[in-house]
Amino acid sequence: MGALHEGHLSLIRQAAAENENVFVSIFVNPTQFGVNEDLDSYPRTWDADIKQLKSINQELASSPGSGRVSVVFAPTTKVMYPTIPPSSELNGDGSFVTISPLGKVLEGSSRPVFFRGVTTVCMKLFNIVQPDNVYFGQKDIQQTVVVRRMVEDFHLNTKVNIGTTQRELDGLAMSSRNVYLGTRRRKVGTVLFLALSLAEQQYKMGKFKRDEILWPANEIMTSLRLRQEELPAPKRALYEVDYISLAHPDTLEELEEIDPARGGILSGAIKMQSLEEPQGEEDCGLGKGAQSVRLIDNVILKPMV
């Protein structure tokens, strides 16, 4: 959807290493935003995006045997939705692709039209471009599971490839929405990856039951939130925990006990609340901290045997 960062660029490098021609799509898809979500304020950085794509093509040119970004596909909403204007209403009209129950859990529970919009726009893009390979980042792990199911169920002739999550130095998963955070909220927002990492360590130590794996994640999420609530408004960054999940890698069903021969997916989502009482020259992020920011992350628990 544009607002390119190193996570996107890593996918382009992966695609260029495996294909001669790389098509990059840039389209802020309205149908994956709910009625009260941030479609209007979502960062649109066309000039900066094109500059980055030119730069990465120069980088790829110096790598023997590497492919290139051959096309930037940036359609209008009318091109992607040629008949009636797309609806963001849960029961709105339009031609949609839905994948259930995968698209109804986790992110789909909190954002009920999100995956309907994702699968619909992906189906359109796949039909228009006819790609041999498509590339998605692991950060949006549920999206990769949903899209893979769509490709399988609709017999689409494309292979879904996953690139590893790219992280900032502080561990925060790279996301186009990070520009909204500012210093105060960003520092606190790293708790999500920390929580998932603590749960991952439990699994690596041979803990397979849900409570044994998740308790340190839930504990640190709760304790940090309480500590933030005790701070004065100009110093704190409040957040709400949406979910911490331990799920089956294929069905996304919540697990009471993980099968070490299969592994699983740890994932979570928090909502950083609007910044309270911004101070003077404080870095409040894009939008001056006025809007909440949803952060998602995950860790893959690899099979042990």
C-alpha positions in Angstrom: 0.0 0.0 0.0 3.0 2.3 -0.4 4.8 4.2 2.4 7.7 1.8 1.7 10.2 0.9 4.3 13.0 -1.6 4.7 10.5 -4.5 5.2 9.1 -3.9 1.7 12.5 -3.5 0.2 13.6 -6.8 1.6 10.7 -8.5 -0.2 11.8 -6.8 -3.4 15.3 -8.1 -3.0 13.9 -11.6 -2.3 11.8 -11.4 -5.4 14.6 -10.1 -7.5 16.8 -12.9 -6.4 14.3 -15.4 -7.7 12.7 -13.7 -10.7 13.9 -11.6 -13.7 11.0 -9.1 -13.6 9.6 -7.8 -10.4 6.2 -5.9 -10.4 5.6 -3.6 -7.4 2.0 -2.7 -6.7 1.2 0.5 -4.8 -2.5 0.9 -3.9 -4.1 2.1 -0.7 -7.0 -0.4 -0.7 -10.1 1.2 0.7 -12.0 -2.1 1.3 -9.6 -3.3 4.0 -10.3 -0.3 6.2 -13.3 -0.2 8.5 -15.7 2.7 8.6 -13.9 4.3 11.6 -10.3 3.3 10.7 -7.5 5.4 9.3 -8.0 5.3 5.5 -7.9 9.1 5.1 -4.8 9.6 7.2 -2.9 6.5 6.0 0.5 7.7 4.9 0.8 8.2 1.1 4.4 8.9 0.1 4.5 8.4 -3.7 7.5 10.6 -4.4 9.6 9.0 -1.6 8.4 5.5 -2.7 9.5 6.0 -6.3 12.8 7.4 -5.1 13.4 4.2 -3.0 12.4 2.0 -5.9 14.9 3.7 -8.2 17.6 3.4 -5.6 17.0 -0.4 -5.1 17.0 -0.9 -8.9 20.5 0.7 -8.9 21.5 -1.7 -6.1 20.1 -4.7 -7.9 21.9 -3.7 -11.1 25.2 -4.3 -9.2 24.2 -7.8 -8.3 25.0 -10.3 -11.2 22.0 -12.4 -12.1 19.6 -10.3 -10.1 16.2 -9.3 -11.5 14.9 -5.7 -11.6 11.8 -3.8 -10.7 10.2 -3.7 -14.2 6.8 -2.2 -13.4 5.2 -0.1 -10.7 1.5 -0.8 -10.8 -0.3 2.0 -9.1 -4.0 1.8 -10.2 -6.8 4.1 -9.2 -9.7 3.0 -7.1 -11.9 3.1 -10.3 -9.6 0.6 -12.0 -9.6 -1.8 -9.1 -13.3 -1.4 -8.4 -14.8 -0.6 -11.8 -18.5 -0.9 -11.2 -19.8 0.3 -7.9 -17.8 2.2 -5.2 -16.3 -0.2 -2.7 -18.0 -0.4 0.7 -16.3 -0.6 4.1 -19.6 -1.5 5.8 -19.7 -5.1 7.1 -22.9 -5.8 5.1 -22.0 -3.4 2.3 -22.6 -4.1 -1.4 -19.8 -5.1 -3.7 -18.0 -8.0 -5.2 -15.9 -9.5 -2.5 -13.8 -12.6 -1.7 -14.1 -14.0 1.8 -12.0 -16.7 3.4 -13.6 -18.1 6.6 -13.1 -19.0 9.3 -9.4 -17.9 8.9 -10.4 -14.3 8.2 -12.7 -14.0 11.2 -10.3 -14.7 14.0 -7.5 -12.6 15.6 -7.2 -9.5 13.4 -10.5 -10.4 11.7 -12.3 -10.4 15.1 -11.3 -6.8 15.8 -11.3 -5.7 12.1 -14.2 -7.6 10.6 -13.9 -6.2 7.0 -10.1 -6.3 6.9 -9.4 -9.7 5.4 -12.4 -9.4 3.1 -10.7 -6.4 1.6 -7.3 -8.0 1.5 -8.4 -11.1 -0.3 -10.6 -9.2 -2.7 -7.8 -6.8 -3.7 -5.2 -9.7 -3.9 -7.5 -11.7 -6.2 -7.9 -8.6 -8.4 -4.1 -8.0 -8.5 -3.4 -11.7 -9.2 -5.9 -11.7 -12.0 -4.5 -8.5 -13.6 -0.8 -9.3 -13.2 -0.9 -13.1 -13.4 2.3 -13.4 -11.3 4.3 -16.6 -11.0 5.3 -15.7 -7.5 4.0 -13.2 -4.9 5.8 -12.0 -1.8 4.4 -11.1 1.6 6.1 -10.3 4.9 5.9 -12.5 8.0 4.9 -9.5 10.1 1.4 -9.9 8.7 1.4 -13.6 9.4 -2.4 -14.1 9.4 -2.5 -12.4 6.0 -0.1 -14.9 4.6 -2.2 -17.8 6.0 -5.4 -16.4 4.5 -3.9 -15.6 1.1 -2.3 -19.1 0.9 -5.7 -20.6 1.6 -7.3 -18.4 -1.1 -4.7 -19.4 -3.7 -5.2 -23.1 -2.8 -9.0 -23.0 -2.7 -9.4 -21.0 -6.0 -6.7 -22.9 -7.9 -4.7 -19.8 -8.6 -1.5 -20.4 -10.5 0.9 -18.5 -8.3 3.2 -19.4 -5.4 3.0 -17.4 -2.1 6.4 -16.7 -0.7 7.1 -15.3 2.8 9.9 -12.9 3.8 11.1 -12.7 7.4 10.0 -9.8 9.5 12.3 -6.8 9.4 12.8 -5.0 12.7 14.1 -1.7 14.0 17.1 -1.7 16.3 14.8 -1.7 19.3 13.0 -4.8 18.0 9.8 -3.0 16.8 8.5 -4.7 13.7 8.8 -2.4 10.7 5.4 -1.0 9.6 4.1 1.9 7.6 2.1 3.0 10.6 5.2 3.4 12.9 5.5 7.0 11.7 2.5 7.8 13.8 4.1 6.7 17.1 6.7 9.3 18.1 9.3 8.6 20.7 7.1 8.1 23.8 4.7 5.6 22.3 7.4 3.9 20.3 9.4 3.1 23.4 6.5 1.5 25.1 5.2 -0.2 22.0 8.3 -2.5 22.0 6.6 -4.4 24.8 4.7 -6.5 22.2 7.8 -8.1 20.7 9.3 -8.5 24.2 6.2 -10.3 25.4 6.2 -12.7 22.4 9.9 -13.3 22.8 9.4 -14.3 26.4 6.7 -16.8 25.4 9.0 -18.1 22.7 11.6 -18.8 25.3 9.1 -20.9 27.3 8.5 -23.1 24.2 12.3 -23.5 23.6 12.7 -24.6 27.2 10.2 -27.5 26.6 7.0 -25.9 27.7 4.1 -26.9 25.5 0.9 -26.1 27.4 -0.8 -22.8 26.6 -0.6 -21.4 30.2 3.0 -22.3 30.5 3.9 -20.6 27.3 1.8 -17.5 27.5 2.0 -16.5 31.2 5.2 -14.4 31.0 3.8 -12.6 27.9 0.6 -11.7 29.7 2.5 -10.8 32.9 4.8 -8.2 31.2 2.0 -6.7 29.2 -0.1 -6.2 32.3 2.7 -5.0 34.5 4.0 -2.4 32.0 0.5 -1.1 31.4 -0.1 -0.6 35.1 3.2 1.2 35.4 2.3 3.5 32.6 -1.1 4.2 34.2 0.7 5.4 37.4 2.8 7.9 35.5 1.6 11.5 35.0 -0.1 12.2 31.7 2.8 14.0 30.0 5.1 11.1 30.7 3.0 8.0 29.9 2.0 6.1 26.8 -1.1 4.0 27.4 -2.1 1.0 25.5 -4.8 -1.7 25.3 -4.0 -5.4 24.7 -6.3 -6.8 22.0 -5.0 -10.4 22.0 -2.0 -12.6 22.7 -2.5 -15.8 20.7 -1.0 -19.3 20.5 -2.4 -20.8 17.3 -2.2 -23.7 14.9 0.1 -22.7 12.0 -2.4 -23.7 9.3 -5.9 -23.2 10.8 -5.1 -20.4 13.3 -7.2 -22.2 15.9 -6.2 -21.4 19.4 -4.1 -24.2 21.0 -4.3 -25.5 24.6 -1.2 -27.5 24.0 1.3 -27.2 21.1 2.5 -30.2 19.2 6.3 -29.9 19.1 6.3 -31.8 15.8 4.2 -29.2 14.1 5.0 -25.9 16.0 2.7 -23.0 16.1 2.3 -19.2 15.8 2.6 -16.7 18.7 1.0 -13.4 17.8 -0.4 -10.3 19.4 -1.9 -6.9 18.9 -2.0 -3.8 21.0 -3.5 -0.4 20.4 -1.4 2.5 21.5 -3.8 5.2 22.6 -3.7 8.8 21.6 -0.8 10.7 23.1 -1.7 12.7 26.2 -0.5 16.3 26.8 2.3 16.5 24.2 5.2 18.6 25.5 6.9 21.4 23.6 9.4 20.0 21.1 8.5 16.4 21.9 8.6 14.0 18.9 4.9 13.0 18.8 5.0 11.3 15.3 3.0 12.0 12.2 -0.4 13.6 13.2 1.1 14.9 16.5 0.0 11.8 18.4 -3.7 12.5 18.0 -4.7 9.1 16.7 -4.4 5.7 18.1 -1.9 3.2 16.5 -2.5 -0.5 16.2 0.7 -2.6 16.4 0.8 -6.3 15.5 3.6 -8.8 15.7 4.3 -12.5 15.7 6.9 -15.2 16.3 6.9 -18.5 14.6 7.4 -21.5 16.9 9.3 -23.9 14.7 8.8 -27.7 14.9 11.3 -29.3 17.3 11.3 -32.8 15.8 
